[in-house]
Structures are given as structure tokens and as C-alpha cells.
Amino acid sequence: MEYVDTLISKGKIYTLKEGGDLVEALAIDKGKIIFAGSKDESQKYIASEIVDLGGKTVISGMGDSHLHLYAYCQNKALINLESVKSMDALIQTIRARALETEKGRWLKGVGFDQNKYPESRLPNRWDLDKISREHPIVIRRCCLHVMVANSLAIEMASITEEDIKKFDGLIELDDRGEMTGIFREAATSIFDDIVPDPLSEAEVKQKIMLEVFDEMVSKGITIIHTYSANIWNYFEDIDTYRLLESEGKLPIRIIVNLDELFENDGINWDD
């Protein structure tokens, strides 16, 4: 007899070794699968934990091959606009947050899709001004390539004529040459240095990250490839990922891809 941590049995387990290849049982020890075979063959193992699948199907964990994890976690801390289906509903949703937010503090939303709205148009600065003129407001479209800002946010960004020329049409102007509050692609970077990071507090950051990881695991995702994207100000927090791993709180594998080299700041590349 051989002792193992976990024995999973009485199921339809796809090994992916060959197309349609099925086994009934798995033995797992120290985080590794050491046996895959029939229920009868698995009787040689004594396990601390036994999982009876009752005929259920098991597949290998899935992977997300392209994700901006830190940015995704940031978005989780913002006002979720995914379910909003009209311009009025968008205004009311953000206004509800404004009523409980101190004047002068930023309101940030993400996930709106104007194609779902009867108006079938992007919101603009004047729509957001209806929410509040005493809170700077920025919202990102579901594609993340379009941002809309209210008048106070635009004022705080100190946008110049040179900026408008530099971004060459990515800052939308109306017929009078006035900014509509709609910023596209690289022009959204204008707000990078003035909009505070919602994950700036370590406790909040770790809480949201753990919630995101739990969500991934619940959907069968066990490994992700996350990418920094400096052109969009998307960075990765390797230190926090390592901290959570060292504390045994990281339920998935994370492969971090860096899009630009940077000066040696003490990172041990052999880790």
C-alpha cells in the first residue's frame, strides 16, 4: 500500500494524453498527480482525502493565455457599468456612488457599452457633468480603448493645445473645437498620472486579488499568462504575487510577461 494526499475516484477523467482517453481515478501527492488509471488499480493507495466523483467528469485546468492581471484587479475596484443599458441608467449608477463619496475624490467606472443603449452613442463630458461637477469622473468603455471624462477631470488634466496636436484626433473635439470628453487609444494616458490607483493600499489590493483568483478557480482556470503593457500604463505587481505564493494563498500559477526591459532594481532573475 502507498500513502498519498488525495485519491479521486469513480469518475470520467480526461487525461488529454490521447483524444478521448479516459481514466476512473487519480492519486495526488504533494501537489502532483502520481497515478491515473482504473478504480480497481487505485485501491493500492491510502489517502488522507478521498473524493468520490459519483460519475462526474473531470478535465485538466484551463489557462488564460492573455490577461492584464493587475489592470483587471484595478477594474474590479471601480464602478461596474457592464450591466447598464441606457445613458440614464449609466448616469444614475455613477450618481449613486457620488452620493456616498467625498467631494473632490475621483469616481471611476469601467465596462460600459454604448451599443446596448437606445441612444447608441458614447457618453460625453456633459453627460458626466450631470452626475457631479464636484467629483472628477472618468469611465472606460468595455474595450478599454476609450475613456470619457467630465469637465472637472479634464480641467485637472491641464490639457494643452500641444496635447491635442500630439494625439492627432484621439482627443475628440466638437464643431466649436471644444473637447467632448472622449479620449481614444493613447490619449487616455493623459489621465495616468492624476487618477489614483484603486489598489494603492496593500490590504485592499490583496483582498481584491484573492477574490479574482477565487473567481478564476471557480471557472476552472488554474494558470494565467499576464502581460505588462507600458504604453497603456498596465504594470504587474510581481512582489505581491510572490508574497501571496509564499503565504500559501495563491491558488493558480501566474506567468508574468514584461513588454519592456528596465533597470536592474534588485530583481533576482534566477528565481
C-alpha positions in Angstrom: 0.0 0.0 0.0 1.1 3.5 -0.7 0.1 6.7 1.2 -1.0 9.8 -0.8 -2.6 13.1 0.0 -5.7 12.7 -2.2 -7.5 10.0 -4.2 -10.1 11.0 -6.7 -12.2 8.1 -7.9 -15.4 6.9 -9.7 -15.4 9.5 -12.4 -14.8 10.2 -16.1 -11.4 11.8 -16.1 -10.0 13.1 -19.4 -6.2 12.7 -19.4 -5.7 14.5 -22.7 -2.9 12.1 -23.4 -4.8 11.0 -26.5 -8.1 12.1 -27.9 -10.9 10.7 -25.8 -8.5 9.0 -23.3 -10.4 8.4 -20.0 -9.5 7.0 -16.6 -11.6 6.5 -13.5 -9.2 7.6 -10.8 -6.3 9.9 -9.9 -3.8 9.8 -7.0 -2.3 13.1 -6.0 0.6 13.6 -3.6 2.5 16.8 -2.7 0.6 18.6 -5.4 1.5 16.2 -8.2 -0.6 13.5 -10.0 1.3 10.3 -9.5 -1.3 7.8 -10.8 -4.0 7.8 -13.4 -5.9 4.6 -14.0 -8.8 2.4 -13.1 -10.8 2.4 -9.9 -9.6 -1.1 -9.1 -5.9 -0.1 -9.7 -6.3 2.8 -7.4 -7.1 0.5 -4.4 -3.4 0.3 -3.7 -3.4 3.9 -2.4 -4.3 5.0 1.1 -5.3 8.7 1.0 -5.8 11.4 3.6 -8.6 12.7 1.5 -10.9 10.7 -0.8 -13.1 12.4 -3.4 -15.9 10.3 -4.8 -16.9 11.8 -8.1 -20.1 9.8 -8.5 -19.6 9.6 -12.2 -18.9 13.2 -12.8 -16.5 14.4 -15.5 -13.0 15.9 -14.7 -10.9 17.9 -17.2 -7.5 19.4 -16.8 -7.3 23.0 -15.5 -7.7 25.7 -18.2 -5.4 28.6 -18.9 -5.9 32.2 -19.9 -3.2 33.0 -22.4 -3.6 36.8 -22.5 -4.5 38.8 -19.4 -3.5 42.1 -17.8 -4.0 40.9 -14.3 -3.1 44.0 -12.3 -5.3 46.1 -14.5 -8.1 43.5 -14.3 -7.9 43.7 -10.5 -7.9 47.5 -10.6 -11.1 47.4 -12.7 -12.7 45.2 -10.0 -12.3 48.1 -7.6 -14.2 50.5 -9.9 -17.9 51.2 -10.6 -19.1 48.2 -12.7 -21.0 49.5 -15.7 -21.3 46.3 -17.6 -25.0 45.7 -16.9 -26.0 49.4 -17.7 -28.3 49.5 -20.7 -29.1 53.2 -21.2 -27.5 56.6 -20.8 -29.9 57.5 -18.0 -29.0 54.2 -16.2 -25.3 55.0 -16.5 -25.8 58.4 -15.0 -27.9 57.0 -12.2 -25.4 54.3 -11.4 -22.5 56.6 -11.1 -24.6 59.2 -9.2 -25.4 56.6 -6.6 -21.7 56.3 -5.9 -21.2 60.0 -6.0 -23.7 60.5 -3.2 -21.6 58.3 -0.9 -18.2 59.7 -2.0 -16.5 62.8 -0.5 -16.5 65.8 -2.8 -13.2 66.1 -4.7 -12.5 62.4 -4.7 -12.3 60.6 -8.0 -15.2 58.5 -9.4 -14.0 55.8 -11.8 -16.2 53.4 -13.8 -15.4 50.7 -16.3 -17.3 48.3 -18.7 -19.9 50.5 -20.4 -21.0 49.6 -23.9 -23.0 52.3 -25.7 -24.1 49.8 -28.3 -26.5 48.4 -25.8 -28.1 51.9 -25.3 -31.2 53.1 -27.1 -29.2 56.3 -27.7 -26.5 54.3 -29.4 -23.8 56.9 -28.8 -20.8 57.4 -26.5 -21.4 59.4 -23.3 -19.6 62.7 -23.2 -18.4 65.3 -20.6 -21.8 66.9 -20.4 -23.5 63.6 -19.6 -21.0 63.0 -16.8 -21.3 66.6 -15.6 -25.0 65.8 -14.9 -23.7 63.4 -12.3 -21.4 65.8 -10.5 -19.3 68.8 -11.1 -17.6 68.4 -7.7 -16.1 65.0 -8.4 -13.6 64.3 -11.1 -15.1 61.4 -13.2 -13.5 59.1 -15.7 -15.1 56.0 -17.2 -13.7 53.4 -19.6 -15.5 51.5 -22.3 -15.7 47.7 -22.2 -12.9 47.5 -24.8 -10.6 49.7 -22.5 -9.6 51.7 -25.6 -12.0 54.6 -25.0 -12.2 56.9 -21.9 -14.8 59.6 -21.1 -14.0 62.3 -18.6 -16.2 65.0 -17.1 -15.3 68.7 -17.1 -13.6 68.7 -13.7 -11.4 65.7 -14.7 -10.4 67.5 -17.9 -9.6 70.7 -16.0 -7.4 68.7 -13.6 -5.5 67.1 -16.5 -4.4 70.5 -17.7 -4.7 69.5 -21.4 -2.9 71.9 -23.8 -3.2 72.7 -27.5 0.1 70.8 -27.8 -1.5 67.7 -26.3 -4.4 68.0 -28.8 -2.0 68.2 -31.7 0.2 65.4 -30.3 -2.6 62.9 -30.1 -3.8 63.9 -33.6 -7.6 63.2 -33.5 -7.6 60.9 -30.5 -8.9 63.7 -28.3 -12.4 64.3 -29.7 -13.5 67.9 -30.4 -16.9 69.2 -31.3 -17.8 71.6 -34.1 -16.7 74.5 -32.0 -13.3 72.9 -31.3 -14.2 72.2 -27.7 -13.2 68.9 -26.1 -16.2 66.5 -25.8 -14.5 64.5 -23.0 -14.0 61.4 -25.3 -10.4 60.2 -25.4 -9.3 57.2 -27.5 -6.3 54.9 -27.5 -3.0 56.5 -26.4 -4.8 59.8 -25.5 -6.3 58.0 -22.4 -2.8 58.1 -21.0 -3.3 61.8 -20.2 -5.0 60.7 -17.0 -2.5 58.1 -15.9 -0.6 60.4 -13.6 -3.6 62.0 -11.9 -6.1 59.2 -11.4 -5.2 57.4 -8.2 -4.5 53.7 -8.2 -7.5 52.0 -6.5 -5.1 49.3 -5.3 -2.6 51.6 -3.7 -3.4 50.2 -0.2 -1.8 46.8 0.2 -4.7 45.3 2.2 -7.3 46.4 -0.5 -5.0 45.1 -3.2 -4.6 41.7 -1.7 -8.3 41.3 -0.9 -9.3 42.1 -4.5 -6.6 39.8 -5.9 -7.7 36.9 -3.8 -11.3 37.5 -4.9 -10.2 37.5 -8.5 -8.2 34.3 -8.0 -11.1 32.5 -6.4 -13.3 33.6 -9.3 -10.8 32.1 -11.7 -10.6 28.8 -9.9 -14.4 28.5 -9.7 -14.4 28.6 -13.5 -11.7 26.0 -13.9 -8.8 28.4 -14.7 -5.6 27.2 -13.0 -2.9 29.1 -14.9 -2.7 32.6 -16.5 -0.3 34.5 -18.7 -0.4 38.1 -17.6 1.3 40.9 -19.6 2.5 44.3 -18.7 1.7 47.0 -21.3 3.6 50.1 -20.6 2.1 52.0 -23.4 -1.3 51.7 -21.6 0.3 52.1 -18.1 -0.5 48.5 -17.4 2.0 47.1 -14.9 2.4 43.9 -12.9 3.0 43.6 -9.2 5.4 40.6 -9.1 6.2 41.3 -5.4 2.5 40.8 -4.3 2.1 37.7 -6.4 5.3 36.3 -4.7 4.1 37.3 -1.3 0.7 35.5 -1.7 2.5 32.5 -3.0 4.9 32.4 0.0 1.9 32.6 2.3 0.2 29.7 0.5 -2.7 31.9 -0.7 -2.0 31.7 -4.5 -4.4 29.0 -5.9 -3.2 29.5 -9.5 0.0 29.6 -11.5 1.0 33.0 -12.8 3.4 33.6 -15.7 4.3 37.2 -15.9 5.4 38.7 -19.2 7.2 42.1 -19.3 6.9 44.1 -22.5 9.9 46.4 -21.8 13.2 45.9 -20.1 14.0 48.2 -17.2 17.0 49.0 -15.0 18.2 46.3 -12.6 16.3 47.2 -9.4 17.2 44.1 -7.3 15.0 41.5 -9.0 16.7 38.1 -8.9 16.2 36.8 -12.4 17.2 33.3 -11.3 14.1 33.0 -9.0 
